[in-house]
């Protein structure tokens, strides 16, 4: 009906009687001459975007992404499916190249350690010996690799298979079986890594053989 104020698409507004008694469960009426809060924004009208209807949650406007985010999203949408696996393979290749070129097994006996924890405390950190273990793995000397970091050598086949299965599925659509580890298995591995990190720093035999 024309000229009648409505508050929703199918419910007309009801006039408020100024002399009507307040509802027993309603909150206190605001003072007619109360001033608005100095930090309060302008009141939202019923038809304004984002203004909540009674009984409905507040609808917020989506945040417009910035220029850099839009550029990254465009590159991701246009990039071929093998781009991300190739970038990950490049990172792995850089790590292997560093281990081969630096040859950490030929450092001087009195050279200062590059690990910050070992440099300041003299203790092996949880990752100490990993680069040397990788170098020995690349040269086919698994006993020497396990001597420098046993858990790294143990986890390396699983990590390699996870990468091949993920990259093959992402780049070429291969349906390789993916290894799935439960949180309990991951927790057990992390606990074993913690025990190994402590045991390799104990100054008694046979734990001294783990010190690198």
HELIX and SHEET records of a PDB file:
HELIX    1   1 UNK A   67  UNK A   78  1                                  12    
HELIX    2   2 UNK A   83  UNK A  102  1                                  20    
HELIX    3   3 UNK A  104  UNK A  106  5                                   3    
HELIX    4   4 UNK A  116  UNK A  121  1                                   6    
HELIX    5   5 UNK A  130  UNK A  138  1                                   9    
HELIX    6   6 UNK A  142  UNK A  148  1                                   7    
HELIX    7   7 UNK A  150  UNK A  172  1                                  23    
HELIX    8   8 UNK A  183  UNK A  199  1                                  17    
HELIX    9   9 UNK A  207  UNK A  210  5                                   4    
END                                                                             
